[in-house]
Amino acid sequence: MRPPHRTTDSAGSGSTSPAAIDADTSPRTATTPGAIAGAWTVDTSIGEFSYEDSTGTFVGFRVAEELSGVGSTTAVGRTPTVTGRLEVEGTTVIAVAIEAELAAITTNDSRRDDRVQDALETGEFPTARFQLTEPIDLGDDAAAGGAVSVEATGTLTIHGITKTVTMPLDAQLTGDTISSNCSCSSVGDDEAPRVGVAPESTSREINMEHAREFYIGGKWVPPHGDETLAVINPATEQEIDSIAMGGSVDVDAAVAAARSAFEDYSSATRDERLALLDRVIEVYGSRMGDIGEVISQEMGAPLKFAVNAQSAAGIGHLMTVRQVLADFEFEHEVGTSLVVREPVGVCALITPWNWPLNQITCKVGPALAAGCTMVLKPSEVAPLSAILFAEVLDEAGVPPGVFNLVQGDGATVGAALSAHPDVDMVSFTGSTRAGIEVARAAAPTVKRVAQELGGKSANIILDDADLATTVARDVAIMCSNSGQSCNAPSRMLVPAARMDEAASAAAAAAADITVGDPNDESSRIGPVVSQVQYDRIQGLIEKGVAEGARVEAGGPGKPDGLDTGYYVKPTVFSHVTNDMTIAREEIFGPVLVMIGYEDDDDAVRIANDTAYGLSGYISGDAERARAMARRIRTGNVHLNGAQPDFNAPFGGYKQSGNGREWGALGMEEYLETKAIVGYTA
């Protein structure tokens, strides 16, 4: 992920990118902590996809006869259906209908031994889910009545186990339907699930009928005031739409609706909450293309990246928390007491612009799972995708008052939510400066405050790493999302004796990054989000030059030919010292600083010499990297290019915040703990 950063009080540089990867589909090494031993196996003669361990094959999925709703002109976003059956030890136990989204869906490769064992013992299996990650190409000559041989590539999830598979389809075209026989083959365990292919790279208008309304009490309602704010496309510098700006009266109404809904919703059973999350996931999947389009337009991410990483992160978090809820232990005995975990209450959720749906879903999802009610205030810089998300929840049937949306700025709506006496918890992602104000406003009511704030993460490249390859990889990661991620590896620490060699590799990698129109498929990064953000980045680049850092690539100004739009050159500074401004402050743009170190102890000292503690990166010998990771004072440390894991907690030390998001710990943030003493006496 990369850290989200905001230029307004409502959110700063605190959000993280769920996919610290580019929009390309290059194979990447999967890291699967806790993966059970075994091997995915395939018998292509029977079309079975299965998992096998030392006891033999115990779960498999066999595709049946048709993949419908796919034609030669099918647009990404259509939802065909694959029918098949789930098998255990060769015995069919449940018939399944699997939604295959013709859009990217990012999922984690999580394999839990206990879940599979429980399934074997109880015979209770969930609906299997197959998700296409690449549109099916029927070829230019495909026509109704003709025979074609194509492949369907996607991720197959059975009981929380996800694997990338390719199904060859020998198909007969009948109108817009493919009737086919197919078999499955697995991609090797060394290849991570691949993100999919975005829709046509041409911007299309999404109906934003609720842009000047708020979602309160299960209805779209007009604001109490008449203030509006233009939403600017950072690639064109033109207005996309305008939103209503709320005030304290709107906040009071939304909080009252959430408070009224809390008693009933907090009593909902686990199964009822699971069913609700299933509906949310289903509807979200059908709107992923629209959400990605809007994210691209409002914050400037290339369209492929907006769909395949930004929008996909949302469904990834929802699917993860759904499984967390299914497995969570809400009660346990201690001595003669019963310890109970209960929903914390009404939650104010304040989110940033840089990874809009990533941050919204990793707050809303666990709040729903825990039984909380909530009011969301998204960033006013990129607010439109939040409106589509509210539409998703409305269509999914979230009970009135459980979820509410009020637009506005941090100084007005954010402050009112933070200070509100009927709000029990604030979850904030943004800048450290804004986080301090949120905590200050919340203090008089002694409410819980969870914060994911800024970062200045060190990326240590050990002297035994492949320097050129690692530097090139990490420059691309740093510049992903135009460098607008709170957990970006923005300080690259390299052996001092090899600084010039590393700088040369970094300059070459930066030169390979194409900056351009988000609708151009060749663009790797788009503009930064706003004029304010552009000016701040330019000021810090100029400060780096003035303080004596060496510019290896990029520098001040816009890339050639990009006079309109808030475009920044991918910039690399070498020979930086850790006391320079560009090494201390979060730049939140595609700007890398390279710092030399003498030995491992010196690298750790430099890495920890920062006010922040959100993330860290180490590449080199695995054992050496593991040992060093324990010495780094950050909430996350990525070893040898490991991608973010939605099941692992995400959050920071020091001024990078408090509390954790993602996975089981992310849901626990939304729970109180009660001890009923003498319960079993």
Number of C-alpha atoms within 10 A of each C-alpha: 28 32 36 35 35 33 22 22 23 31 34 30 33 37 36 34 27 28 25 26 26 20 27 14 16 12 12 15 15 16 21 15 13 10 13 14 10 13 14 17 18 19 12 14 9 13 19 22 26 25 18 17 12 8 7 10 18 18 23 23 25 20 24 17 15 19 21 17 15 23 19 19 10 17 14 19 20 15 21 18 17 20 17 18 20 24 21 18 13 12 12 14 14 16 14 19 16 21 19 23 25 29 30 32 28 27 25 25 24 22 20 15 13 11 16 18 12 12 16 15 8 8 12 13 19 14 16 23 20 25 27 27 27 22 23 18 17 20 11 7 8 16 17 14 12 12 17 19 14 17 20 22 24 26 27 23 22 21 19 20 19 19 27 24 24 19 21 19 22 17 22 19 21 15 14 15 18 24 18 22 18 26 24 27 20 18 17 13 16 11 15 22 25 23 30 27 23 26 22 14 14 12 15 11 11 12 9 15 9 18 18 22 21 25 25 25 22 19 13 17 14 16 20 16 13 10 14 17 17 14 21 22 25 28 27 16 14 13 13 16 16 18 22 23 23 26 21 17 14 24 25 15 16 26 29 19 23 29 21 17 21 22 14 11 23 20 14 15 11 17 11 13 22 19 13 20 26 16 18 23 22 16 18 25 26 18 18 28 25 21 28 26 27 30 30 28 29 26 28 32 35 34 34 31 31 28 31 31 30 31 34 29 29 29 26 23 29 27 21 23 30 23 19 20 22 14 13 14 10 15 14 12 14 14 11 12 16 17 17 16 18 19 24 24 24 28 31 28 25 27 36 35 33 39 33 29 28 29 32 24 22 25 29 24 24 30 28 27 26 29 26 29 31 31 28 25 29 31 29 26 25 26 25 27 25 26 24 23 22 21 18 21 23 19 13 18 14 20 16 19 25 29 29 27 26 26 31 26 22 23 15 16 22 35 20 22 29 31 21 22 14 18 26 23 25 27 23 31 37 34 32 24 16 24 28 15 18 28 21 13 19 24 14 11 14 13 21 19 22 23 28 35 36 37 41 28 28 33 28 29 25 22 17 11 16 12 21 16 13 19 25 19 15 25 27 24 23 29 30 28 38 29 30 33 34 36 36 36 29 31 28 27 27 26 22 17 12 13 18 16 14 25 24 18 19 30 22 16 21 25 15 13 18 15 24 24 23 27 21 17 16 14 19 26 30 29 31 27 30 23 17 13 20 21 14 15 22 19 13 19 26 14 15 21 15 10 14 14 21 18 20 19 21 20 21 17 17 20 16 9 7 15 11 13 23 24 29 28 26 30 23 26 27 24 18 23 19 18 11 15 16 26 23 17 15 25 27 34 32 30 29 27 26 27 25 24 23 11 14 15 12 13 24 19 14 21 26 18 15 20 15 25 28 32 30 27 27 26 25 20 14 13 9 14 20 16 10 18 19 10 13 22 21 23 20 22 23 18 21 19 19 17 19 22 20 27 22 16 19 23 27 27 20 16 21 29 28 17 20 21 26 27 23 21 17 25 26 23 23 28 20 13 14 13 15 14 14 11 13 11 7
